[in-house]
Amino acid sequence: MKRFITTALVTSTALAPLSLAAQECTNDTWKKVMESGTLTVGVKADYKPWGYRGTDGSIIGMEPDMAQMIADTMGVDLELVAVVSSNRMQFLEQGQIDLMIATMTDRPDRRELVGIVGPNYYTSGTNVMAPKQLGFTEWSDLTGKPVCGIQGAFYNQIVEDRYDVEVVAFSGTAEAKQALRDKKCVAFVYDDSSIGSDIASGNWDDFEMPLPSEDDSPWALAVPKSEENCVFGAFMKGMQYQWHLDGTLVALEEKWGIKPTAFLAKQQELIQQTTPMPE
């Protein structure tokens, strides 16, 4: 475990030098986790297959698997806390979680609030799921119509401003998708990656993702802002480089039935080309 942590830190430092001297580091979160023996990670519980409830009620998915790998590498137990888009950053800021891996898009305004470190681990664009019978083909077909969405999603305002739609925001995906089935809205605006998985599941045969995806955006995990340029931030940066380097994220895509993305393939190739190999 110590050897892996050292390798992760060296890799991250070689590829993206840290500015530890520029900030006084207390490393409070890292110390708390190591002393308590438990890492608390905020993940989605309503975003299959990245984070959702299994038949026994436990949270499973690609991001919980990532969280387990981190805890195992640190040599501590893992506690998962369900978060949603509207509270995930607040949970991290308030110390209710130590780390957040919750389908969060990497945006400049979010970087001011939480510690986003390392290479992004995933990416997605914005699209809609809509009944096939409505025959939507262009985003402008939604103009003036109610569209279901999720509270806290950055693209709600973009879609409203760009296409003059009314986004009816719900606290979770289950509520939003049920509203779509109940015809309270004409479409559900969300990440294309998740919509694609829903449609492929066979539970949405009368629905489609008919529009061209827009605003492709990378996903980021986050540590507390105070830990960004300290031990925890450096460690998480190294973990993400390692995941790209050894194909872990590609393997997780396959495990959870996610359609392979060009983003992960390109990231793996880039990092393999630029990472100094041990002699």
C-alpha positions as CSV (number, residue, x, y, z in Angstrom):
1,M,0.0,0.0,0.0
2,K,2.8,2.4,0.9
3,R,4.6,1.6,-2.3
4,F,1.4,2.4,-4.3
5,I,0.9,5.7,-2.5
6,T,4.6,6.6,-3.2
7,T,4.2,5.7,-6.9
8,A,1.0,7.7,-7.2
9,L,2.6,10.8,-5.6
10,V,5.7,10.6,-7.7
11,T,3.6,10.1,-10.9
12,S,1.4,13.1,-10.2
13,T,4.3,15.3,-9.2
14,A,6.2,14.4,-12.4
15,L,3.2,15.1,-14.6
16,A,1.7,18.1,-12.8
17,P,4.1,19.7,-10.3
18,L,2.4,20.6,-7.0
19,S,2.7,24.0,-5.3
20,L,2.9,22.7,-1.7
21,A,5.2,25.6,-0.8
22,A,2.5,28.1,-1.9
23,Q,0.1,26.9,0.7
24,E,0.4,25.9,4.4
25,C,-1.0,22.4,4.6
26,T,-2.6,21.1,7.8
27,N,-3.7,17.9,6.0
28,D,-6.6,17.7,8.4
29,T,-8.8,15.5,6.3
30,W,-6.0,13.0,5.4
31,K,-5.0,12.8,9.1
32,K,-8.7,12.3,10.1
33,V,-9.1,9.4,7.7
34,M,-5.9,7.7,8.6
35,E,-6.5,8.0,12.3
36,S,-10.2,7.0,12.2
37,G,-9.5,4.2,9.7
38,T,-12.6,5.2,7.6
39,L,-12.8,7.1,4.3
40,T,-16.3,8.7,3.8
41,V,-17.1,9.3,0.1
42,G,-20.1,11.0,-1.4
43,V,-21.5,9.2,-4.4
44,K,-24.7,9.2,-6.4
45,A,-27.4,6.6,-5.5
46,D,-29.7,7.4,-8.4
47,Y,-27.4,7.5,-11.4
48,K,-27.1,4.0,-12.8
49,P,-24.6,2.6,-13.6
50,W,-22.2,5.1,-12.0
51,G,-23.9,5.0,-8.6
52,Y,-27.2,3.3,-7.7
53,R,-29.0,1.1,-5.1
54,G,-28.5,-2.6,-5.5
55,T,-31.2,-5.1,-4.7
56,D,-30.0,-5.2,-1.1
57,G,-30.1,-1.4,-0.7
58,S,-26.3,-0.9,-0.9
59,I,-24.8,1.6,-3.3
60,I,-23.0,0.1,-6.2
61,G,-21.7,1.2,-9.5
62,M,-18.5,2.5,-11.3
63,E,-17.9,5.4,-8.9
64,P,-18.4,3.3,-5.7
65,D,-15.9,0.9,-7.2
66,M,-13.5,3.8,-7.6
67,A,-14.1,4.8,-4.0
68,Q,-13.4,1.2,-2.8
69,M,-10.1,1.2,-4.7
70,I,-9.1,4.5,-3.0
71,A,-10.0,3.1,0.5
72,D,-8.1,-0.1,-0.2
73,T,-5.0,1.7,-1.3
74,M,-5.1,3.9,1.8
75,G,-5.7,0.8,3.9
76,V,-8.9,2.1,5.5
77,D,-12.6,1.1,5.5
78,L,-15.0,2.8,3.2
79,E,-18.3,4.5,4.1
80,L,-20.5,5.6,1.2
81,V,-22.9,8.6,1.6
82,A,-25.6,9.2,-1.0
83,V,-25.5,12.7,-2.5
84,V,-27.3,14.5,-5.2
85,S,-26.3,17.3,-7.6
86,S,-27.7,20.0,-5.3
87,N,-25.9,19.0,-2.1
88,R,-22.7,17.2,-3.1
89,M,-20.4,20.2,-2.9
90,Q,-22.0,21.4,0.3
91,F,-21.4,18.0,1.9
92,L,-17.7,18.2,1.0
93,E,-17.4,21.8,2.2
94,Q,-19.1,21.0,5.5
95,G,-17.0,18.0,6.2
96,Q,-19.9,15.5,6.0
97,I,-17.8,13.6,3.4
98,D,-14.0,13.4,2.9
99,L,-14.1,12.9,-0.9
100,M,-16.7,13.4,-3.6
101,I,-17.0,11.2,-6.7
102,A,-20.5,12.0,-7.9
103,T,-20.7,12.6,-11.7
104,M,-19.7,16.2,-11.2
105,T,-18.9,18.3,-14.3
106,D,-15.6,20.1,-14.0
107,R,-16.4,23.9,-14.1
108,P,-14.4,27.0,-13.1
109,D,-17.0,28.1,-10.6
110,R,-16.8,24.7,-8.9
111,R,-13.1,24.8,-8.7
112,E,-13.4,27.9,-6.5
113,L,-15.4,25.9,-3.9
114,V,-13.8,22.4,-3.9
115,G,-10.5,20.9,-4.6
116,I,-10.6,19.4,-8.1
117,V,-7.3,17.6,-8.8
118,G,-5.7,15.4,-11.4
119,P,-6.8,14.4,-14.9
120,N,-10.6,14.1,-15.3
121,Y,-11.8,10.6,-15.0
122,Y,-14.9,10.7,-17.4
123,T,-16.9,12.9,-19.7
124,S,-20.4,13.3,-21.0
125,G,-22.6,15.7,-23.0
126,T,-26.2,17.0,-22.6
127,N,-29.1,15.4,-24.3
128,V,-32.7,14.4,-23.7
129,M,-34.8,11.3,-23.4
130,A,-38.2,11.8,-25.0
131,P,-41.1,9.6,-26.2
132,K,-40.5,8.3,-29.7
133,Q,-44.0,9.3,-30.7
134,L,-43.2,13.0,-30.3
135,G,-40.6,12.8,-33.1
136,F,-38.1,15.4,-31.8
137,T,-35.1,15.8,-34.1
138,E,-33.7,19.3,-33.1
139,W,-33.3,21.1,-29.8
140,S,-35.5,23.9,-31.1
141,D,-38.4,21.3,-31.1
142,L,-38.4,21.8,-27.3
143,T,-39.0,25.5,-27.4
144,G,-41.8,26.6,-25.2
145,K,-42.3,23.1,-23.7
146,P,-41.8,21.8,-20.2
147,V,-38.7,19.6,-19.8
148,C,-37.8,17.6,-16.7
149,G,-34.4,18.0,-15.1
150,I,-32.4,17.6,-11.9
151,Q,-31.8,20.3,-9.3
152,G,-28.3,21.6,-9.4
153,A,-27.4,20.5,-12.9
154,F,-25.4,23.2,-14.6
155,Y,-27.1,22.7,-18.0
156,N,-30.6,23.6,-16.8
157,Q,-29.9,27.3,-17.2
158,I,-28.0,26.7,-20.5
159,V,-30.9,24.8,-22.1
160,E,-33.5,27.4,-20.8
161,D,-31.6,30.3,-22.2
162,R,-30.5,28.7,-25.4
163,Y,-33.9,27.1,-26.4
164,D,-36.5,28.9,-24.3
165,V,-37.7,25.8,-22.5
166,E,-39.1,25.5,-19.0
167,V,-37.0,23.1,-17.0
168,V,-39.0,21.5,-14.2
169,A,-36.3,20.4,-11.8
170,F,-36.6,17.5,-9.4
171,S,-34.4,16.4,-6.5
172,G,-33.5,13.0,-8.1
173,T,-33.5,11.1,-11.3
174,A,-36.2,8.7,-10.2
175,E,-38.7,11.5,-9.7
176,A,-37.7,13.2,-12.9
177,K,-38.1,10.1,-15.0
178,Q,-41.4,9.2,-13.4
179,A,-42.6,12.7,-14.3
180,L,-41.6,12.0,-17.9
181,R,-43.6,8.7,-17.9
182,D,-46.5,10.6,-16.4
183,K,-46.3,13.1,-19.2
184,K,-45.7,16.1,-16.9
185,C,-42.9,17.1,-19.3
186,V,-42.1,16.3,-23.0
187,A,-38.5,15.2,-22.3
188,F,-35.9,14.6,-19.6
189,V,-32.7,16.6,-20.0
190,Y,-29.6,14.8,-18.5
191,D,-26.2,13.4,-19.3
192,D,-26.1,11.5,-22.5
193,S,-24.1,8.7,-20.9
194,S,-26.8,7.9,-18.4
195,I,-29.6,8.3,-20.9
196,G,-27.9,5.8,-23.2
197,S,-27.6,3.3,-20.4
198,D,-31.3,3.7,-19.6
199,I,-32.4,3.1,-23.2
200,A,-30.1,0.1,-23.5
201,S,-31.6,-1.4,-20.3
202,G,-34.8,-2.4,-22.1
203,N,-37.0,-0.4,-19.6
204,W,-37.5,2.5,-21.9
205,D,-38.3,1.0,-25.3
206,D,-40.9,3.7,-26.1
207,F,-38.3,6.4,-25.6
208,E,-35.2,7.6,-27.5
209,M,-32.3,10.0,-27.3
210,P,-33.1,11.9,-30.5
211,L,-31.0,15.1,-30.4
212,P,-27.3,15.7,-31.0
213,S,-25.4,15.9,-27.7
214,E,-24.2,19.3,-26.7
215,D,-21.6,20.8,-24.3
216,D,-19.4,17.7,-23.8
217,S,-17.9,18.2,-20.4
218,P,-15.3,16.3,-18.3
219,W,-16.1,14.9,-14.9
220,A,-14.1,15.5,-11.8
221,L,-13.8,14.1,-8.3
222,A,-13.0,16.5,-5.5
223,V,-11.3,16.8,-2.1
224,P,-11.9,19.6,0.3
225,K,-10.5,22.9,-1.0
226,S,-8.0,23.1,1.8
227,E,-6.5,19.7,0.7
228,E,-6.2,20.5,-3.0
229,N,-2.4,21.2,-3.0
230,C,-1.7,19.0,0.0
231,V,-1.2,15.3,0.6
232,F,-4.8,14.2,-0.1
233,G,-4.9,16.2,-3.3
234,A,-1.6,14.9,-4.5
235,F,-2.7,11.3,-3.6
236,M,-5.9,11.6,-5.5
237,K,-4.1,13.1,-8.5
238,G,-1.8,10.2,-8.5
239,M,-4.7,7.7,-8.3
240,Q,-6.4,9.2,-11.3
241,Y,-3.2,9.1,-13.4
242,Q,-2.7,5.5,-12.4
243,W,-6.3,4.6,-13.3
244,H,-5.7,6.0,-16.8
245,L,-2.2,4.5,-17.1
246,D,-3.2,0.9,-16.3
247,G,-6.6,0.9,-17.9
248,T,-8.6,0.7,-14.7
249,L,-11.3,3.1,-15.9
250,V,-11.7,1.3,-19.2
251,A,-12.1,-2.0,-17.3
252,L,-14.8,-0.4,-15.1
253,E,-16.7,0.8,-18.1
254,E,-16.8,-2.8,-19.4
255,K,-17.7,-4.2,-16.0
256,W,-20.7,-1.9,-15.6
257,G,-21.9,-2.2,-19.2
258,I,-21.1,1.4,-20.2
259,K,-20.5,2.1,-23.8
260,P,-16.8,2.6,-24.4
261,T,-15.9,6.3,-24.7
262,A,-13.3,7.9,-26.9
263,F,-12.3,10.1,-24.0
264,L,-10.9,7.3,-21.9
265,A,-9.1,5.7,-24.8
266,K,-7.4,9.0,-25.6
267,Q,-6.6,9.8,-22.0
268,Q,-5.0,6.4,-21.6
269,E,-2.9,6.8,-24.7
270,L,-1.8,10.3,-23.7
271,I,-0.8,9.4,-20.2
272,Q,1.0,6.3,-21.3
273,Q,3.0,8.4,-23.8
274,T,4.0,11.0,-21.2
275,T,4.5,9.0,-18.0
276,P,8.1,8.1,-17.2
277,M,8.5,4.4,-16.6
278,P,10.4,3.1,-13.7
279,E,13.8,1.7,-14.5
